[in-house]
């Protein structure tokens, strides 16, 4: 594939890749056979949408895309046992992970049960004291006071803790990679069980919980009963899906699309309060879920009280919601400060080891377990390599990892654990967690690097910038951006379309904040577009564009609508540039 606009090394060192000949031809066919604008046709063609499927793709219907829950193993047993607990008014406990996916999963069950007149006990383990997933002490204690324990976003590998829940039944609703054997629960519903087909492996736990409730409502209808409204829960499913970086394809795309509409109604007190402290002043989109709401829900589990996020999402009391949202907002600010210090130290350490290895890793004394996952994400983004960041405490280290496309980190971590190099570890393709003995740290990371190298982790250079096509400033109108957004929502597995604006002049450029750049560019014929480039001065982009001296550039990025003072204008979220 030839370099797009002949850019083989941009100002950030990346090669620009445009659509293949096949995709360009498919886009031309779409433009000829449908009334859709060419730019949208380019986006649809890259997604593999043909003229016959364009209308259905642009208006995805949950009814068409939602799988039959019973295609997942154990689903019928899980739903029947859950419904039995409801009918018998049994004591139900929900054991959830401390992240957004766990919180949104738990909140769905709490809200559903509340509509049925039942109050559930919420238990979320402390990240530092208890670590990820069910533990024997907590499960044994819950079993003494409850008849049914539902583990959400955890439990698939928890053989000992499930066994410890004497006297109570356990149902597991999870999506993390399963082992060769399953714990002795009544049901383990997980699209990533080893005996599953993998067709639904892209679901997060919040989506698995939603499917359980779909099946529960179906079984209630068979018995002549009507269950609570499930569509109203889709705002929680959308938040869990986006925050857990699940790919926005298939049913996930429909769940998020519908969930954003539900969220815009501002019916859920917790999400209303969280949106307000986040200063969200437009209709919610995936950016808001991933970068404003998600981190705040997560903040309690990272550095505060583990159950704050789930309690916020489940509450129906606006005053409690406001207080919890305020607390989470403060914790999120604290989390950012802690993260910044750990990130700087981890990057220094990783650079000293070399950033071109198949694995980029760092470990530090007392690094907060609540931020190592975020810092691993930052290292991964900066190097385009799988990354592991570990906080050491005493004889052990607890760490988190993030991977790149095409490299299955979870499977490699699980292999390391089976080989005895880790105390424990697990996860999925793109993210994993681990506990390692201090004296095994170096051999474990060396072995992990070898496993990842075999998957090609060392072969990626700076990530190529993939572009959907070229636009002239005169074509970038609000109506076009609205049309393109119909192909969304965009996020993991469905990146927002990027376009290049060729040979433009910089009309205005100003540094804002510590490292951002605002600019206005035009084609010399009167058309002008504003652009914002976050972190521009962390790379060569900022200085080159600010000190342009009249030079012309190719600019590349994602189009968005900027709403300010009641006016809506097109803005380019600038990602890269190259001399024209």
Secondary structure, 3 states (H helix, E strand, C coil): CCEHHHCCCCCCCCCEECCCHHHHHHHHHHHHHCCCCHHHHHHHHHCCCCHHHHHHHHCCCHHHHCCCHHHCCCHHHHHHHHHHHHHCCCCEEEEECCCHHHHHHHHHHHHHHHHCCCCCEEEECCCCCCCCCCCHHHHHHHHHHCCEEEEECCCCCCHHHHHHCCCCEEEEEECCCCCCCCCCCCEEEECCCCCCCCCCCCCCHHHHHHHHHHHHHHHHHHCCCCCCCCHHHHHHHHHHHHHCCCCCCHHHHHHHHHHHHHHHCCCCHHHHHHHHHCCCCCCCCHHHHHHHHHHHHHHHHHHCCCCHHHHHHHCCCHHHHHHHHHHHHHHHHHHHHHHHHHHHHHHHHHHHHCCCCCEEEEEEECCCCCCHHHHHHHHHHHHCCEEEEEEEECCEEEEEEECCCCCCHHHHHHHHHHCCCCCEEEECCCEEEEEEEHHHHHHHHHHHHHHHHCCCCCCCCCCCEECCEECCHHHCCHHHHHHHHCCCCCECCECCCCEEEEEEEEEEEEEECCCEEEEEEECCCCCEEEEEECCHHHCHHHHHHHCCCCCEEEEEEEEEEEEECCEEEEEEEEEEEEEC
